Amino acid sequence: MSSNKIPICPLMSAGNEINIVCVQENCAWYMKNYKTCAVYLLGHNALLDIKEKQTKTPQ
């Protein structure tokens, strides 16, 4: 994530018309070591898993 973008909370923003700003270290889902939200990491890891499975399927 570039430093000039305001981080948006994926959990609080879901289903809302207005994006909610991430509270970072004040949130239980914030991963301090990665400086990002655990929900983003879960999504990223799921995408990598899907891509790996797609490359293993015979065509």
C-alpha positions in Angstrom: 0.0 0.0 0.0 1.5 3.3 -0.9 1.8 5.9 1.8 -0.3 8.5 0.0 -3.5 6.4 0.1 -5.8 6.4 3.0 -6.3 2.8 4.2 -9.9 1.6 4.2 -11.3 -1.0 6.6 -12.8 -3.9 4.5 -14.9 -5.1 7.4 -16.5 -1.9 8.5 -16.9 -0.7 4.9 -18.7 -3.8 3.6 -22.3 -3.0 2.8 -21.9 0.7 3.5 -22.1 3.5 0.9 -19.3 5.3 2.7 -15.8 3.8 3.2 -14.6 3.6 6.8 -11.0 4.6 7.5 -8.8 1.9 9.0 -7.9 2.5 12.6 -4.8 0.5 12.2 -3.2 -0.4 15.6 -6.5 0.2 17.4 -8.0 -2.7 15.5 -7.8 -6.4 16.5 -7.5 -7.3 12.8 -4.5 -5.1 12.1 -1.2 -7.0 11.7 1.5 -4.7 13.0 4.4 -6.7 11.5 2.9 -6.4 8.0 1.4 -3.0 8.5 -1.9 -4.1 7.0 -5.2 -5.7 7.7 -5.5 -9.5 8.4 -8.5 -9.5 6.1 -6.4 -8.3 3.2 -3.8 -11.0 4.0 -6.5 -13.7 4.1 -7.7 -12.6 0.7 -4.3 -12.4 -0.8 -3.4 -15.9 0.5 -6.6 -17.3 -0.9 -5.9 -15.8 -4.3 -2.4 -17.3 -4.3 -3.9 -20.7 -3.3 -6.5 -20.5 -6.2 -3.8 -19.6 -8.7 -1.6 -22.5 -7.5 -4.6 -24.9 -7.9 -5.4 -23.6 -11.4 -1.8 -24.3 -12.6 -2.0 -27.9 -11.3 -5.2 -28.8 -13.1 -4.7 -30.7 -16.4 -5.9 -28.8 -19.4 
